[in-house]
């Protein structure tokens, strides 16, 4: 009998990324709406980070997080 695949958050490749986006992970997900670019998502998250007094992940970390969501089938990226 095969074992179920562990949750994506428990994946050893994903854990460092979750550590970088930290408590803003939910905010990043909230701003992904199909209209915003990765940069626009980052700018919106920056405003929330300032309000929450939380460290802002880099643009590269946010992009990597969004690409990870794509890898697991949660979002679709399209070129503009």
N, C-alpha and C positions, 0 to 999 in steps of 0.2 A: 504494500500500500504506500503510495507516495505522500510525502508531507506537503501541507499547504505552504505556499510561498509566504514569507514573512511580510508584514506590513511595510510599505515603502519607507516609512520613517525609521524603521529598524534596519534598513539596508545600510551597510557600512559605508557605501559611497555617498549616500544621501545625508547621513547624520552631520558631517561637517558643514554642509550647506544649510541645514536647518539651524545649526548653531550660529551661522553668520547672519541669517535673516531674523533670527530670534523672535521676539514678541511681535514683530511686524508681519509675520507670515500670514496671518489672517487678513491684515490690511492689504497685502499684495494681492491675495485672492479676490478680495472685494473690489479692487479697482480694475481687474481684468474683465472687460465687458464686450470685447469684440470691436470696439471703436478706438480704444487707446493703443498707442504704440508702447513699446517697452520703456522708452524714455518718458512718456507721459505717465505711465504707471509709477515710475520712479519719482517723478516730481510730485505726484499726489501722495505717495507714501512719505516723501520728505516732509510734507506739511503735517501729516499725522504723527511722524516721529518727533517733530518739534513740539507738537501739542502734548504728546505723551512723555516728552523728555527722554526719548529712547535713542540709542545710537542708530544712525542711518546706514543701512548696508550700501555697499558700492553699487554702481550701475551694473557692473559685471556680475556681482552676486545675485542681484535681482534678475538679470537676464538668465543666469544659470538656473535659478529657482524656477523661472517660467519654462525653460527648456526641460527641466526635470518633470514639471507637471505635464508637458507635452509627451515626454517619454512614457509616462504612465497613463496617457489617454485622457487627461482631465481638460486640456486645452488644445486648440489648434492654432498654429502660427501661419500667417499668410504674409507675403511680401506686399508692400504698398508701392 
